Amino acid sequence: MALLITLDNVHKLYNIDPSEKMEGIVYLHQHKTSNDVYTAHSRLFDGLLLAFMIKGSMKAQIHFLEYEINAGDIAVLQPQLLIETKSLSKDAEIVTIGLSLDFLTRFPILREFVMNDEVRWQPVVRLQKEEIKLKEELLALIEGFYNKSQTRKKTEMLQYLVAVLMSMISEKYCSLSEKNSLVKSRAHEIIDDFYVLISKYAQQERSVGFYAEKLHLTPQYLSTFLKQNTGKSVLQWIDQIMVIHAKTLLKSTSLSIKQISSELNFGDTSLFCRCFKRIVGVSPRNYRNAK
């Protein structure tokens, strides 16, 4: 299920008790059981997302590149980066922490993760062996404080615990930089710039020419480049971002399908329904009503 996740809608999308809502942070501890009906899905989050693989493994595409994430690995996703889950092992157990941009601005150590090229192109890291136990203890502390009754200092205590955890991850990136400094290639620049454009305009602009012109490339070159480097064409990426917004509106709002069609700049509701069904496989109404 492709979704644009925010701290405002995450509780509705994941059926979490709204009383557990915290300012600037969400904590999810998820297991994949044998009873799960798994389908590949993708997500965008409007803050910083930290995913800790506790058990098992998963294969995922993060910002156009594919990764295998194993127990002990940490995935750091900057705001609005797309993660598409390809597969999960039967014993998969994942802890996910979402942090709002407001939360990040309070700690300089967290702000640097938002635009760091090295984080974007190397989102999966693993701590040193002696740090793994400390990481696990910190996660347990964070989960305990997150689930405890609300107090005046609860949010502040969580902030400092998360800051310690992020400092450990930041130190890991510093050691990686010393070994191998990332040089951003022209390919990286094109992918980043294209991604910024589709994130901003996919709801209004669906022509290849529009994005090619913005990037000062020919439509043919842009289409060939993206297909070779990401596995999807320009139109496939535009469709994917549009569907993420459509699915999110269907699941997290009470807007009518006609209103959602208008919100996504479809002149004709029937055109939106046909486009949605072609990509997703079911109609918008059936998708909304599915459990």
N, C-alpha and C positions, 0 to 999 in steps of 0.2 A: 504494500500500500504506500504510494508516494504521497508525502505530506510535507507542508511547510509548518514546522513546529515552532511555537512561541511559548513563552512562560504563561501567557494568558490562555492558550487553548490546549496545552499539553494534558491538563487534568481531564478534559472532556474526551480527548482523542484516546487516552490510555485508561479511561474509566477509573481515575484516581479520586479519592475523596477530596473535594474542594477544601475541606477544613485543614488539609495538610499543606496547602499552598504557602510557600515561603517567598519572601521578598528577594528577587534576584537570583534564586537558585532552585533547581529541581534535581532530585536524586531518585534514580530508578535502579532497582536490583531485579534483573530479569533472568528467568530460566527457560530453556527450550525443553519441553517434556515430549514424551512419545505421543501425547494426545494432541499436540499442536498440528494444525494444518498450515504448513509453511508455504508462502509464496514470496517470490523476490519482490523487494520493495526499495524505495529510495526516500531519502529525507533531506530536507534543508532545515537548519536551525538558525534563528536570528541572533544567537550569541555564540559563545565558545563552548564546544562540546568535547568532553573527555570520556573515552570509552575504555574500560579496564576489562580485559579478557581474563576472567577468573578460572574458568575451566573450559576444556574443549577448544574449538577453533572455528573460524569463519573466513569466508572469502568475500572480499568487498571491493568495489571500485570507489576510490576517493579522489575527487577532482581529476577525473579522466584516466587515472592509472589504477591498475588492479594490485591488490595486496592479499597475502594470506596472514591472518592475525591469529596467533596461537596463545595458549595460556601463559600469562605473564607479560604479554605485550600491552602497550598503551597506544591508543589512537587519539591524536589531538586534531580536532577539526575547527578551523577558523570560521568565523561567522559567514553564513550563506554558502559554504562549500557543500557540494552534493556528495552524499554517500549512498551507494546502491548496494544492498546486501545480495550477494550471489548465492551463498549457501551457508548453513550453520550445521555443525556437528550435533548429534543427538544429545550430547551431554553439555551443550553450550550454556555457560553462565556468564553474564555480562553485567557490570556495574557502570551506569552512565550518569555523569554529572553535567548538567547544563547550567551555564552561567550567563546572565544578561550582560549587555554592554555597560549598563550602569554599575553593576557589581565589579566589572573589570577595571573601571576607571579609578576605583578606590585604591588599587594596588599597582604601582609601577611594574612590578614583576609580572603581573598578569597582562597589562596593556601591551607589552612587547610581543606577545603571542599573536595579536590580532593581524598584523601586517607582515610578519616575518616570513621571507621567502623560503627559508630553510624548513620551517614548520610546514608550510603549504606543500612543498615538494618532497618532504620526508615526514609524513604525518604519523608513522608507526615507529615507536621506539621501545626499548626495554631497559629497565634500570639495572645497575650492577647487582650481583647476587646478594651482597650484604644489605642492599637497600630494599630488596623485594619484601622482606618481612616487615620492615618499617612502613612500606607503602600499604601492606595489608592491614597493619594495625591502625594506620591513619584512616583508611577507608572504613574500617569498623567503627572508629570514633566518630567520623563524619555521619555515618548512617545512624548511630546511636543518638547524636545530638539532633539530627534532622527529624527523627521520629519522636523525640521527647516532647512533652507538653510545652506549649508556648510560654516563654518568659521574656522579660524585658531585654535580656542580654543574649537570647538564643541566636538571633541573626548575626550579631557581632562575633560570637564564639565560632559559628560556622565559617564566617569570613576568614578568620585567622587560621583555622584548621585547613581550609582549602588553600590559603596562601602558602602554607608550609608544604603541602602536597605539590603545588605548582612550582615552588622553588626547587624541589627535588627534580622535577621534570626539566625545568629550565637549565639546571646544572648539567643534565644529561646532554641537552642540545649544545651547551657550551663546549663540552668535551668532544662532541662530534665535529664542531666547527674547527677546533684546533687540528683535527686529523684531516679533514677534507672540507674546505670551504666551497660552498655551492656557488657556481657561476650560472646566473640566469641566462639561458640560451634564447635565441630568437623564437624558437618553438614554444618555450615557456611563455614568452611575452604575448605571442599570438593567442595561445590558449587562455591565458589570464584575461587579456583584453576582450576576447570573444565572450568569455564567461560573464564578465561584468556587464557587457551589453545585453546578453539574453536574460540575465537576472533582472535587468531594468526594463527591457522593452518587449520581452516575449509575449506579454499579455496584449500588446497593441500591434507589434510588427512581426509578420511571419514570412517576409520575402528574403531570400538569400541576398539579393542585391543591396538591401538596406544595410545589413551587417558587413558585407564586403566593402561598401563605400565608406562606412565608419572606420574600418580597419585599413583603408587605402590598399585593398587587394581586389583582384578580379573575382567574381562569383565562382568561376570554375576552379581557380587556385584555392580559395577558401574551402570549397566543398571537398576537393581532393585532399587537402592538407588535414582537415578534421577527420575524414574517413580513415586516413592512414595512421593518424596519431592518437585517435580516441575510439575508433571503431564505429562511430556514428556520424551521419551526415549532418549538415547544418539544420535541415528541416527536422530530422529526428531529435536533435537537441532542443530545438524550439518547441516541438510537440511535447517533449518530456517536461520542460519547465512549465508550459501551459497546463499540462495535466496535473502537475503537483499543486498548482494554485486551484484548479477546478476541484480536485479531490478534497483539498483542505476546506474549501468553502462548502462542499456538500456534507462533510462530516462534522464541521465545527460551527456552522451557522444554520439559521433557519431560513435563509434566503431561498426564494423559489428558483427553479431551474431557469426560468426566463430571466430573473434578476442576475443569476450567476453568468448566464450567457452574455448579458449586457456588460457585466463587470469585466469580462474577458474580451470584450470588444468584438463579439460575434454579432453581425447585423441580424442574423436569423437564428432563432432558437433551434430549429430543426437541423441547421448546419452544425451547430455546436454539438447536438446530440449524436449526429452521424460521426463527427470527428472524434468525439469521446469514445463512442462504441468501437470505432475502428482501431483506436490505440489501446483501449483498456479491455475490450472484449465484452463489456456489458453496458447497458444504457446508464446515464447519470442517475435515473430514478432507482434502478435496481442496485446500483452501487451504494446509493445513500441508504437504502433499506436493508442491505446485507449486514448481518451481525459480524 
